Amino acid sequence: MAGDSVFECTVGDVAALGRNSLVGGPFGSDLVSRDYVPSGVPVVRGSNIGHGRWVDGEFAYVAPEKADALAANCAKRGDLVFTQRGTLGQVALVPQNGADRYLISQSQMKLTVDAQKADALFLYYVFTSAEQQAYIRQNAIQTGVPDTNLGILRNTPLTLPPLAEQKAIAAVLGAFDDKIELNRRMNATLEAMARALFQSWFVDFDPVRAKLDGRPPANLDPATAALFPEHLEDSLIGHIPKGWEVCSLASKIKLLSGGTPKTSEPDYWDGDIPWYSVKDAPSETDVWVIQSEKHVTKLGIENSAAQILPEGTTIISARGTVGKLALVGTPMAMNQSCYGVRGVKGYGDYFTYFALRQATADLQQRTHGTVFDTITRQTFETLDCIFPPANLTQAFDRTVAPLLTKLRANLHQSRTLATLRDTLLPKLLSGELSLPAAMLAAQAGVAGTTDKV
């Protein structure tokens, strides 16, 4: 551990004085699904941990009165929340700019830290370290679903440097996460801009309606504006721009199949080719998939139904969790539970991706299967959609390309920053790397330098 003086203790030793500083979730019958309401006090569940430093994501809520009744199980700003059962090792902080309080679910535990002994952000990084993750796995209760408990958490050993050094280490590591979070927010804006443009052009027909009203289409150069017709016409599914067509989704796309190399053949796996499954699906705001949990070899591709998908291919999950989308950001293969989708000749990659996003809800309603929800090639034939001429989809691709290119670059930068942060983490905790050297590395990394430490 960095520094000349360290403090050997347990998690229980750094819990704040007073009651309920280290507690689990409420008793099972005290919090059930019928307690959830549309708004109120957020409930931290497993799905709200794993988004980086902070509890985040889509929350369930309980009424303030319910939270009052379960006040002992509430977490406040700056508290640490740990997963108790299921995906062990998850940890997150309650954000300072979030709600005043959060109710933790039955599968979580929370720690209020004594600020005179430990820094909560530093402890977050300690618990994300490989050493601490290994300790959690080794001490888990393995009967049935792996779980841990308050006693195990309370007695978890810690080695802490002086408080000032804890804060300094947390600040260095936090600089990486601050930049990653900034990239995430920027990407959400970029994706929203591209999605709004698709909605305006191809769903609301704003440029066509502007021409109908005798106005020039807003924010369009003359060449692009000229691609839009000046009138609407009747179709089987309502008014559409003149010259556009209503046809099956299948008629404007090409479907590519996936496959799985034999898992019993070690020469087929752990190669350098990403192999996509639905668990690798990015969030809607990230759009691109640039990495995967598993990788295959060229030999695995050659001896299976898997194929390499080029950049710009849209992947859609077709079995189980149907409708998860990803835009391929680096050549990769995928399993047989997905389809790769390319537009027919002349139809752009980005238009195809957003057209599929627009059609996802309808595709999900057309699923079938006795065990898993499934869409097949025939499913795409059952869905009629509105399609503009190919040259207009190409204009859309040219317009949104700078947005999506920057979005992908941000994802790559965030991945590089996360790798550098994870490289620094054990070196800082062990004292192998001094704080001044780490600060220089952080400054260089956040500025875009990718030199290895």
Secondary structure as GFF3:
##gff-version 3
##sequence-region A 1 453
A	DSSP	beta_strand	7	10	.	.	.	ID=ss1
A	DSSP	three_ten_helix	11	14	.	.	.	ID=ss2
A	DSSP	beta_strand	22	24	.	.	.	ID=ss3
A	DSSP	three_ten_helix	28	30	.	.	.	ID=ss4
A	DSSP	three_ten_helix	33	35	.	.	.	ID=ss5
A	DSSP	beta_strand	36	37	.	.	.	ID=ss6
A	DSSP	beta_strand	41	44	.	.	.	ID=ss7
A	DSSP	three_ten_helix	46	48	.	.	.	ID=ss8
A	DSSP	beta_strand	60	62	.	.	.	ID=ss9
A	DSSP	alpha_helix	64	69	.	.	.	ID=ss10
A	DSSP	three_ten_helix	71	73	.	.	.	ID=ss11
A	DSSP	beta_strand	74	76	.	.	.	ID=ss12
A	DSSP	beta_strand	80	83	.	.	.	ID=ss13
A	DSSP	beta_strand	91	93	.	.	.	ID=ss14
A	DSSP	beta_strand	101	104	.	.	.	ID=ss15
A	DSSP	beta_strand	108	111	.	.	.	ID=ss16
A	DSSP	alpha_helix	120	128	.	.	.	ID=ss17
A	DSSP	alpha_helix	130	138	.	.	.	ID=ss18
A	DSSP	alpha_helix	150	154	.	.	.	ID=ss19
A	DSSP	beta_strand	157	160	.	.	.	ID=ss20
A	DSSP	alpha_helix	163	198	.	.	.	ID=ss21
A	DSSP	pi_helix	199	203	.	.	.	ID=ss22
A	DSSP	alpha_helix	206	212	.	.	.	ID=ss23
A	DSSP	alpha_helix	222	225	.	.	.	ID=ss24
A	DSSP	beta_strand	232	233	.	.	.	ID=ss25
A	DSSP	beta_strand	240	241	.	.	.	ID=ss26
A	DSSP	beta_strand	245	248	.	.	.	ID=ss27
A	DSSP	three_ten_helix	249	252	.	.	.	ID=ss28
A	DSSP	beta_strand	253	257	.	.	.	ID=ss29
A	DSSP	three_ten_helix	266	268	.	.	.	ID=ss30
A	DSSP	beta_strand	269	276	.	.	.	ID=ss31
A	DSSP	three_ten_helix	278	280	.	.	.	ID=ss32
A	DSSP	beta_strand	288	289	.	.	.	ID=ss33
A	DSSP	beta_strand	294	296	.	.	.	ID=ss34
A	DSSP	alpha_helix	298	302	.	.	.	ID=ss35
A	DSSP	beta_strand	314	317	.	.	.	ID=ss36
A	DSSP	beta_strand	325	328	.	.	.	ID=ss37
A	DSSP	beta_strand	333	334	.	.	.	ID=ss38
A	DSSP	beta_strand	338	343	.	.	.	ID=ss39
A	DSSP	alpha_helix	349	365	.	.	.	ID=ss40
A	DSSP	alpha_helix	377	381	.	.	.	ID=ss41
A	DSSP	beta_strand	384	387	.	.	.	ID=ss42
A	DSSP	alpha_helix	390	430	.	.	.	ID=ss43
A	DSSP	alpha_helix	435	446	.	.	.	ID=ss44
###
